[in-house]
Amino acid sequence: MDTLGLNTLSGLDARHHIHGNTNPRAVVENGAMVMTGGSGIRVTDEDGKQYIEGLAGLWCASLGFNEERLVVAAEKQMRELPYYHGFFGRAPVPTIKLAAKLAEITPEGIEKFFFACSGSEAIDTAIKMVWYFNNSKGRPAKKKIISRQNSYHGVTVAGASLTRIPINQDGFDLPIERFLQIGGSHFYRYGEVGETEEAFVARRATELEQLIQDEGPDTIAAFFAEPVQGAGGVLPPAKGYFDAIQPILKKYDILFVVDEVICGFGRTGNLFGSETYNLRPDIMTMAKGLSASYQPISAVGITQDVFEGIQELGDQKGAFGHGFTYGGHPVAAAVALEAQNIYQERNIVGHVQAIAPVFQARLNALSEHHLVGETRGVGLLGAVEMVADKATKERFDPSLGLGVKVFDEAKKNGLLFRNADDQLLFCPPLIVTENDVNEIFDILQHALDRVSANL
């Protein structure tokens, strides 16, 4: 079969479509995997083969791929008012209702909401709000922003400056000025030989405070963090990490921005990762699960204190001069509002809490496999990290491409996930059943065994 022929979808894709986070040459030479349908937790390719979507698309299709209520919500709003904006003091009805709904369910203190179209736009908005807020307070030098090694906060110029994954910065002249990095909070990979987890957390807290003092507390505006680092490798924080970090931020009057783009809306076993790890954000970013990704929408939630600063400077300037044409789009807002209703009516958080022990047990059982150095996760997030030596944690030679080989073996048997180097990352739709979970890990176990046998 000529998959790259003139009249094939893959051929058209190779000639005209630029893919994100993809090797361009590989697609041009080999073609794309063309997807044509979806149902429940499964998607279907152009040949009719079905796959379990083990990453929920891109960490986002929380209600699967054929939730009829979301389709109906979109159609209804399309007929009533297919587009309107939030500029000049105007607003469509579902956008207002969604903001009010988010005020009910987000952590205490988050009261006001700004809408955009993607997680990256939400992150850029949060950065601009941080700078705007400090200008309103007469602190023009307090502008530097800190993020952690292996963090992922989007790919716009400012967002990718926060993101600390090399592939998202290399070649793009990033990071730009004002963005600082501290060490990662993953104990397995960054703990020193003989160091306890408690000592590791204390060291990381000391390093943060030292960076603040070295740069000058009057120059540090905000600290951005995911409750669980997603694209960086599904990295839960070391025990007690955020308990040690948050007092330091308060001490130096540094805003805490919590990136809930992946963790929000049930993923960690609570509605928000902030609840799972007792975080007290000044600003929150949300996307993905906000609409179960049936429509592109994101939100930035802020405290009244942050809003008052923005309001004060907005008065002086005549307007808060920021916004997006499609931010708070009425169709996207209507779908997001219906997604929130579904989460509540079906007790999706309770379902995650019931299924997560099965998911985590099957995940952790793979730690005994001789290719695996660590398994880790929380809720319905999980990762398998393969290593060449369990004792030293030495990684395999990248030229072996073991992560790709395991992925390819799993794909043959109908399972998709994300392989990041030799880390295998999982984030299935929240509607998975116990049988689904067992099927996922049966396929993964088989793939690991096959690759191991061929080493």
C-alpha positions as CSV (number, residue, x, y, z in Angstrom):
1,M,0.0,0.0,0.0
2,D,1.4,3.4,-1.0
3,T,0.7,5.3,2.2
4,L,2.4,8.4,0.9
5,G,0.7,8.4,-2.5
6,L,-0.8,11.6,-4.0
7,N,-4.4,10.7,-3.1
8,T,-3.8,9.4,0.5
9,L,-4.4,11.3,3.6
10,S,-1.0,10.4,4.9
11,G,0.5,11.7,1.7
12,L,-1.3,15.0,1.9
13,D,-0.3,15.3,5.5
14,A,3.4,14.7,4.6
15,R,3.3,17.4,2.0
16,H,1.3,20.1,3.8
17,H,1.0,19.6,7.6
18,I,3.6,20.7,10.1
19,H,3.2,18.6,13.3
20,G,3.9,19.8,16.8
21,N,6.5,18.0,19.0
22,T,7.4,15.7,16.1
23,N,10.5,15.0,14.0
24,P,9.6,16.8,10.7
25,R,11.7,14.5,8.5
26,A,10.2,11.3,10.0
27,V,6.7,12.4,9.0
28,V,7.7,13.5,5.5
29,E,9.4,10.2,4.9
30,N,7.1,7.8,6.8
31,G,3.8,9.5,6.9
32,A,1.5,10.2,9.8
33,M,-0.8,8.0,11.8
34,V,-4.2,9.2,10.6
35,M,-7.0,9.0,13.1
36,T,-10.7,8.8,12.0
37,G,-12.9,8.1,15.0
38,G,-13.2,7.4,18.7
39,S,-15.5,5.8,21.2
40,G,-15.0,5.6,25.0
41,I,-11.3,5.3,25.8
42,R,-10.5,4.1,22.3
43,V,-9.6,5.8,19.0
44,T,-9.6,4.4,15.5
45,D,-7.1,4.8,12.7
46,E,-7.9,5.0,8.9
47,D,-7.5,1.3,8.6
48,G,-10.2,0.6,11.2
49,K,-7.8,-0.5,13.9
50,Q,-8.7,0.5,17.4
51,Y,-6.3,1.6,20.2
52,I,-6.7,2.3,23.8
53,E,-5.7,6.0,24.2
54,G,-3.4,5.6,27.2
55,L,-2.5,9.3,27.3
56,A,-6.1,10.5,26.8
57,G,-4.9,12.3,23.7
58,L,-2.6,14.8,25.2
59,W,-3.4,14.3,28.9
60,C,-6.9,15.8,28.2
61,A,-9.7,13.7,26.8
62,S,-11.0,13.0,30.4
63,L,-14.5,11.8,29.3
64,G,-13.3,9.8,26.4
65,F,-14.1,10.3,22.7
66,N,-17.9,10.2,22.3
67,E,-19.6,11.9,25.1
68,E,-22.9,12.9,23.5
69,R,-23.9,15.5,26.1
70,L,-20.9,17.6,25.1
71,V,-21.8,17.3,21.5
72,V,-25.4,18.4,22.2
73,A,-24.1,21.3,24.4
74,A,-21.9,22.6,21.5
75,E,-24.7,22.3,18.9
76,K,-27.2,24.1,21.1
77,Q,-24.8,27.0,21.7
78,M,-23.9,27.1,18.1
79,R,-27.5,27.7,17.2
80,E,-28.1,30.3,19.9
81,L,-24.9,32.4,19.7
82,P,-22.0,30.8,17.8
83,Y,-19.5,33.5,18.7
84,Y,-19.0,36.4,20.9
85,H,-16.1,38.0,22.8
86,G,-15.3,39.4,26.2
87,F,-13.8,42.7,25.1
88,F,-15.2,46.1,26.1
89,G,-17.2,44.8,29.0
90,R,-19.3,42.4,27.0
91,A,-19.9,38.7,27.7
92,P,-21.9,35.7,26.4
93,V,-24.1,33.9,28.9
94,P,-22.2,30.5,29.1
95,T,-18.9,32.3,29.8
96,I,-20.4,34.1,32.8
97,K,-21.9,30.9,34.1
98,L,-18.6,29.1,33.7
99,A,-16.7,31.7,35.6
100,A,-19.3,31.5,38.4
101,K,-19.0,27.6,38.4
102,L,-15.2,27.7,38.6
103,A,-15.5,30.1,41.6
104,E,-17.5,27.4,43.4
105,I,-15.1,24.5,42.8
106,T,-11.6,25.9,42.8
107,P,-9.5,26.2,45.9
108,E,-10.4,28.8,48.5
109,G,-9.4,32.3,47.5
110,I,-9.5,31.8,43.7
111,E,-12.4,34.1,42.8
112,K,-11.9,35.8,39.4
113,F,-11.4,34.1,36.0
114,F,-9.9,35.1,32.7
115,F,-10.5,32.8,29.7
116,A,-8.2,31.9,26.8
117,C,-7.9,29.0,24.3
118,S,-5.0,26.9,25.4
119,G,-2.8,26.1,28.4
120,S,0.1,28.0,26.8
121,E,-2.1,31.1,26.5
122,A,-3.2,30.7,30.1
123,I,0.4,30.5,31.2
124,D,1.4,33.6,29.2
125,T,-1.6,35.4,30.7
126,A,-0.5,34.5,34.2
127,I,3.0,35.8,33.5
128,K,1.6,39.1,32.3
129,M,-0.7,39.3,35.2
130,V,2.3,38.8,37.6
131,W,4.2,41.6,36.0
132,Y,1.1,43.9,35.8
133,F,0.3,43.2,39.4
134,N,3.8,44.2,40.5
135,N,3.7,47.3,38.4
136,S,0.5,48.2,40.2
137,K,2.3,47.9,43.5
138,G,5.1,50.1,42.4
139,R,7.6,47.3,42.2
140,P,9.1,47.6,38.7
141,A,12.1,45.4,39.5
142,K,10.1,42.5,41.0
143,K,9.7,40.6,37.7
144,K,11.8,37.4,37.7
145,I,10.0,34.1,37.6
146,I,11.2,30.8,38.9
147,S,10.3,27.3,37.6
148,R,11.7,23.8,38.2
149,Q,13.9,21.5,36.2
150,N,11.7,19.2,34.0
151,S,8.7,21.6,34.3
152,Y,6.3,22.0,31.4
153,H,4.4,25.2,31.1
154,G,3.6,25.5,27.4
155,V,5.5,26.5,24.3
156,T,4.8,30.2,23.6
157,V,7.9,32.4,24.0
158,A,7.3,33.1,27.7
159,G,5.7,29.8,28.5
160,A,8.6,27.9,26.9
161,S,11.0,30.0,29.0
162,L,9.3,28.6,32.0
163,T,9.3,25.1,30.5
164,R,12.5,23.3,31.4
165,I,12.6,20.5,28.9
166,P,15.5,20.9,26.4
167,I,13.6,20.0,23.2
168,N,11.2,22.9,23.9
169,Q,14.0,25.5,24.2
170,D,16.9,24.3,22.1
171,G,17.0,26.1,18.8
172,F,14.5,28.7,19.8
173,D,16.8,31.1,21.6
174,L,15.1,30.4,24.9
175,P,14.8,31.1,27.7
176,I,14.4,34.8,27.5
177,E,15.5,37.1,30.4
178,R,13.7,37.2,33.7
179,F,13.2,33.4,33.9
180,L,15.2,31.4,36.5
181,Q,15.4,27.6,37.2
182,I,15.8,25.6,40.3
183,G,16.5,21.8,40.6
184,G,13.7,19.3,40.1
185,S,11.6,17.9,43.0
186,H,11.9,14.2,41.8
187,F,13.7,12.3,44.6
188,Y,14.5,9.2,42.6
189,R,16.4,11.0,39.9
190,Y,17.9,14.0,41.9
191,G,18.4,12.7,45.4
192,E,22.1,12.2,46.3
193,V,23.6,8.9,47.2
194,G,22.7,8.1,50.8
195,E,20.4,11.1,51.1
196,T,16.9,10.7,52.7
197,E,13.8,12.1,51.1
198,E,13.5,14.5,54.0
199,A,17.0,15.7,53.6
200,F,16.5,16.1,49.8
201,V,13.5,18.3,50.4
202,A,15.4,20.4,52.9
203,R,18.2,20.8,50.4
204,R,15.8,21.9,47.6
205,A,14.2,24.4,50.0
206,T,17.6,25.8,50.9
207,E,18.6,26.1,47.3
208,L,15.4,28.0,46.5
209,E,15.9,30.5,49.3
210,Q,19.6,30.9,48.3
211,L,18.6,31.7,44.8
212,I,16.1,34.3,46.0
213,Q,18.7,35.9,48.2
214,D,21.4,35.8,45.5
215,E,19.0,37.4,42.9
216,G,17.5,39.8,45.4
217,P,14.0,39.2,46.9
218,D,12.8,42.5,45.5
219,T,13.4,41.1,42.0
220,I,11.6,37.7,42.3
221,A,7.9,38.0,41.3
222,A,6.5,34.4,41.1
223,F,7.2,30.7,41.4
224,F,5.4,28.5,38.8
225,A,4.8,24.8,39.5
226,E,2.7,21.8,38.4
227,P,1.4,19.8,41.3
228,V,2.7,16.7,39.4
229,Q,5.1,17.4,36.6
230,G,3.4,15.9,33.5
231,A,5.4,16.1,30.3
232,G,8.6,16.1,32.2
233,G,8.0,12.5,33.1
234,V,4.9,12.3,35.5
235,L,7.0,13.4,38.5
236,P,5.1,13.6,41.8
237,P,6.9,15.9,44.3
238,A,9.0,14.4,47.0
239,K,7.1,14.0,50.2
240,G,6.8,17.4,52.0
241,Y,8.3,19.3,49.1
242,F,5.5,21.9,48.7
243,D,5.1,22.2,52.5
244,A,8.8,23.3,52.6
245,I,8.5,25.6,49.6
246,Q,5.3,27.6,50.3
247,P,6.5,29.3,53.5
248,I,9.6,30.6,51.6
249,L,7.4,32.1,48.9
250,K,5.2,33.8,51.6
251,K,8.3,35.0,53.4
252,Y,9.6,36.9,50.3
253,D,6.2,38.0,49.0
254,I,6.5,35.8,45.9
255,L,3.3,34.8,44.1
256,F,2.6,31.1,43.8
257,V,1.2,30.1,40.4
258,V,-0.1,26.6,40.3
259,D,-0.3,25.1,36.8
260,E,-3.3,22.7,36.9
261,V,-3.5,22.2,33.2
262,I,-2.9,18.5,33.5
263,C,-3.7,17.8,37.2
264,G,-7.0,19.7,37.3
265,F,-10.5,18.2,37.2
266,G,-10.0,14.9,38.9
267,R,-6.8,13.6,37.5
268,T,-4.9,13.2,40.9
269,G,-7.9,11.8,42.8
270,N,-9.1,15.2,43.9
271,L,-10.8,17.9,41.8
272,F,-7.5,19.7,41.7
273,G,-3.9,18.8,42.3
274,S,-3.8,21.7,44.7
275,E,-6.1,19.7,47.0
276,T,-3.9,16.6,46.7
277,Y,-0.8,18.4,47.8
278,N,-2.3,21.2,50.0
279,L,-1.3,24.0,47.8
280,R,-2.5,27.6,48.3
281,P,-2.2,29.3,44.9
282,D,-2.4,33.0,44.3
283,I,-3.0,32.2,40.6
284,M,-4.1,29.0,38.9
285,T,-4.0,28.0,35.3
286,M,-6.5,25.4,33.9
287,A,-7.2,23.8,30.5
288,K,-7.4,20.3,29.1
289,G,-10.0,18.7,31.5
290,L,-11.8,22.0,31.7
291,S,-13.9,21.0,28.7
292,A,-12.6,17.4,28.5
293,S,-10.9,18.9,25.5
294,Y,-14.0,18.8,23.3
295,Q,-13.4,22.5,22.7
296,P,-10.3,24.6,23.1
297,I,-10.6,26.6,26.3
298,S,-8.4,27.5,29.2
299,A,-8.7,29.7,32.3
300,V,-6.6,31.7,34.7
301,G,-8.0,32.0,38.2
302,I,-6.8,34.7,40.6
303,T,-7.3,35.8,44.1
304,Q,-9.1,39.0,45.0
305,D,-5.8,40.6,46.0
306,V,-4.2,39.9,42.7
307,F,-7.4,41.2,40.9
308,E,-7.4,44.4,42.9
309,G,-3.8,45.1,41.8
310,I,-4.8,44.5,38.2
311,Q,-7.9,46.6,38.6
312,E,-5.9,49.5,40.1
313,L,-3.4,49.7,37.2
314,G,-6.2,49.1,34.7
315,D,-7.9,52.2,36.0
316,Q,-4.7,54.2,35.5
317,K,-4.1,52.8,32.0
318,G,-7.7,53.0,30.9
319,A,-8.0,49.2,30.4
320,F,-6.4,45.9,31.1
321,G,-4.9,45.7,27.7
322,H,-4.8,42.0,27.2
323,G,-7.2,39.5,25.7
324,F,-7.8,36.9,22.9
325,T,-10.3,37.0,20.1
326,Y,-11.6,33.5,21.0
327,G,-11.1,33.7,24.8
328,G,-14.2,32.6,26.6
329,H,-15.8,31.6,23.3
330,P,-19.4,30.8,24.0
331,V,-19.4,27.3,22.4
332,A,-16.3,26.3,24.3
333,A,-17.7,27.8,27.5
334,A,-20.9,25.9,27.1
335,V,-19.1,22.6,26.6
336,A,-16.8,23.3,29.5
337,L,-19.8,24.1,31.7
338,E,-21.5,20.8,30.7
339,A,-18.3,18.9,31.4
340,Q,-18.3,20.3,34.9
341,N,-21.9,19.1,35.3
342,I,-21.0,15.6,34.1
343,Y,-18.0,15.4,36.5
344,Q,-20.3,16.3,39.4
345,E,-23.3,14.2,38.4
346,R,-21.3,11.1,37.7
347,N,-19.0,11.7,40.6
348,I,-15.9,11.4,38.4
349,V,-13.6,12.2,41.3
350,G,-15.1,9.3,43.3
351,H,-14.7,7.0,40.2
352,V,-11.0,8.0,40.0
353,Q,-10.5,7.3,43.7
354,A,-12.0,3.9,43.2
355,I,-10.0,2.9,40.1
356,A,-6.7,4.6,41.1
357,P,-5.7,1.8,43.5
358,V,-6.0,-0.8,40.7
359,F,-4.1,1.5,38.3
360,Q,-1.3,2.2,40.8
361,A,-1.0,-1.4,41.9
362,R,-0.6,-2.7,38.3
363,L,1.8,0.2,37.6
364,N,3.9,-0.5,40.7
365,A,4.0,-4.2,39.9
366,L,6.1,-3.4,36.9
367,S,8.9,-2.1,39.2
368,E,10.0,-5.7,39.5
369,H,10.7,-6.0,35.8
370,H,14.4,-6.0,35.1
371,L,14.2,-3.2,32.6
372,V,12.5,-0.9,35.1
373,G,14.1,1.4,37.6
374,E,11.1,3.2,39.0
375,T,7.4,3.3,38.6
376,R,5.6,6.4,40.0
377,G,2.2,8.1,39.9
378,V,-0.9,9.4,41.7
379,G,-4.5,9.0,40.8
380,L,-4.8,8.1,37.1
381,L,-1.3,9.4,36.3
382,G,1.6,7.0,36.0
383,A,5.1,6.5,34.6
384,V,7.5,3.6,34.1
385,E,11.2,4.7,33.9
386,M,13.5,2.1,32.3
387,V,17.1,1.9,33.4
388,A,20.2,-0.1,32.5
389,D,21.2,-0.6,36.1
390,K,18.7,-0.6,38.9
391,A,21.3,0.0,41.6
392,T,23.0,3.0,40.0
393,K,19.9,4.2,38.0
394,E,22.1,4.5,34.9
395,R,20.1,5.1,31.8
396,F,20.2,3.0,28.7
397,D,22.2,4.2,25.7
398,P,19.8,6.5,23.9
399,S,20.8,4.9,20.6
400,L,19.0,1.7,21.6
401,G,15.7,3.6,21.5
402,L,14.1,1.3,24.0
403,G,11.2,3.6,24.7
404,V,10.3,3.7,21.0
405,K,10.6,-0.1,20.8
406,V,8.3,-0.7,23.8
407,F,5.8,1.8,22.3
408,D,5.9,0.1,18.9
409,E,5.3,-3.3,20.5
410,A,2.3,-2.0,22.5
411,K,0.9,-0.2,19.5
412,K,0.8,-3.6,17.6
413,N,-1.5,-4.8,20.3
414,G,-3.8,-1.7,20.5
415,L,-2.3,0.6,23.1
416,L,-1.0,4.1,22.7
417,F,0.9,6.1,25.3
418,R,3.8,8.6,25.4
419,N,7.4,7.5,25.4
420,A,9.7,10.3,26.5
421,D,13.2,8.9,26.1
422,D,13.0,5.7,28.2
423,Q,10.1,7.0,30.3
424,L,6.7,5.5,29.5
425,L,3.9,7.9,30.5
426,F,0.2,7.1,31.1
427,C,-2.8,9.3,31.6
428,P,-5.9,7.4,30.5
429,P,-9.4,9.0,30.2
430,L,-10.9,9.2,33.7
431,I,-13.8,6.9,32.6
432,V,-11.5,3.9,32.5
433,T,-12.8,0.7,34.2
434,E,-10.9,-1.9,36.1
435,N,-11.0,-4.2,33.0
436,D,-9.6,-1.3,30.9
437,V,-6.8,-0.8,33.4
438,N,-5.9,-4.5,33.4
439,E,-5.9,-4.5,29.6
440,I,-3.5,-1.5,29.5
441,F,-1.0,-3.1,31.8
442,D,-1.3,-6.6,30.2
443,I,-0.3,-5.1,26.9
444,L,2.5,-3.0,28.5
445,Q,3.8,-6.1,30.3
446,H,3.9,-8.0,27.1
447,A,5.7,-5.2,25.3
448,L,8.3,-4.9,28.0
449,D,8.9,-8.7,27.8
450,R,9.2,-8.7,24.0
451,V,11.7,-5.8,24.0
452,S,13.7,-7.4,26.9
453,A,13.9,-10.7,25.0
454,N,15.3,-9.0,21.9
455,L,18.0,-7.0,23.7
